[in-house]
């Protein structure tokens, strides 16, 4: 991922320890981060609640992003 260009990033598992840290680091670098987890998470630009087992929820969460970082368990 070219970090000089600002990206729209989906981080799965964003409520977890590693996911939250990744989301916060990306936001601090100026990227738009959509966090996706079973519970609302802080640290991302936007939080989406859902399950990675729900295909439709994942499709909707991934819409319009450049990069997906999968950190959900």
BELKA-V944827 format. One line per field, one symbol per residue. psi: psi as a letter, one per 30 degrees, with the letter a starting at -180 (. if undefined). A space follows every 50 residues. Layout:
psi: ???
//
This chain:
psi: kjfekkljkkjkgffleeeeeeeeeeefgglkkjkklflkllflekkkkl kffjeeeeeeefkglekkjjgk.
//
